[in-house]
């Protein structure tokens, strides 16, 4: 009798445990699904709200809005091309500076620097990302703008003035300065993430390359960079996303002029900046709806950029996979 | 588990009690609008709170446009604006809105010309042509002829304007549109306009910063910003033909003409001979019929105080007090606010 007792007693307990476990799992599963779907919901909802609130302007200007160059709040005649141009050009300049610089920092920290120095510089790089953008704007206004006006722009126009990009009067504020500020702001994204990606390169691969007589540079070129290509691309696009949407620092140094000029010395304007600047005093419904449409265009461009990023990362994954197999 | 529930219970009780106390005694009046008078408004609300500790004001300086939108939607108890509401807005508002002038502000023209010290004089025509871009060199005869003692450099003029929509731009462009036909047809007036030339700076501080850092630039900002940054200020020619230095006195003088009973008036290019021509009122927007008796009474009480003691605080912060005749008119208007 004692035997049956021992055998029978635990069964309901186990059953109950199993039940609890499966309920717990279910709750866990569905709550995480719920949280994940909130993200999708938020993105769709933002897009929907932008679309609804810009309907007035969408109706009035139609697709022409994207390639017209007028911006006249008094006559209520609007086109977004100068802002689209300014956003894309300032972000491109930023990438041109930040990608080589960021990758250089990452390679140095990972490959060359002694650990103590690497940690210190790594920490400082991450700190750059934590500085509020208005502080970057102030540094831009008080330090970078005078330097660009008095040193960089005269230098560029003297030696490269035959290229239309570097012609014109040196104002200090303008597209070039905005690109420089943005480059400093997005540098930590590229440097920090790339460094972390480099850390995931298997030591054995690097050691085998070295065993075959590769120099440090060759190891970097043949093993480290190809192995972490998709990660580096990801970091660059994350940085680009930040550059496209940056508002405060850019508006403080770009000159805020809705015109398309070839020269990088000339003032420009970005989409995020015009929304921040004009939203508070936009009284008429058409004006307000136009600013929302600028937001919609920015939203669309961000989605497009991220989509291209996904595709490039996916491709580089595949080619990396094939390369490894071959 | 039980202790946790107990702790939570105590917290909930505490929250409930503190909320109860706040609700029983304090009156919170919400307002939103113009950024231009924000320093004086926050000073007033602070001082008035010291007088009446159970009364609190919460003012959000979100811009005149936002202030008009919010008071029309009745999400705030009062609005504030640097430019009078349009007739269409007045009609679509759910009740009649009083425009209560509070103080006067001046928009001054400031510049950075190395080697030129002292105040330059600008005629109405010269000023509008500089901002239109038709006068683009400092040594243009039209600037030179009114400033015989100053030798201007042969340098291009860099115009600086506000990039954000603002009451300051509204007053400035209103003046230019009144004095220049080509400005009013080509550009017009508004909180944001399509500037024919120049760089945009965000906020008064952005414009002042750009002017300070850019040699041969000219721009406009509120009086207090130019004064506190020790920037030179141009004398501007008024309607009577006199060159007027902006000061609290000359700004108050600008409002001494005929003022309509609803106070929705622009006083740029004023008739007064001693008046500075680029001045303007800033208004509080208050419904004629106050729905909430407690808040309505408190608001009316504040307005009376603002006209008497509040006006004395304006000068220190760079705002010109209302002239006596306007002050009396406003006093009468406040009497008409009905508290139900």
Interface residues (C-beta under 8 A of the other chain):
Chain A: X70 X71 X72 X73 X74 X75 X141 X142 X145 X146 X149 X169 X171 X172 X173 X251 X252 X255 X256 X257 X258 X267 X269 X273 X276 X277 X278 X279 X280 X281 X282 X283
Chain B: X35 X62 X63 X64 X65 X66 X68 X69 X86 X89 X156 X158 X163 X164 X165 X166 X167 X187 X188 X189 X190 X191 X192 X193 X194 X195 X198 X199 X200 X201 X202 X206 X209 X210 X213 X214
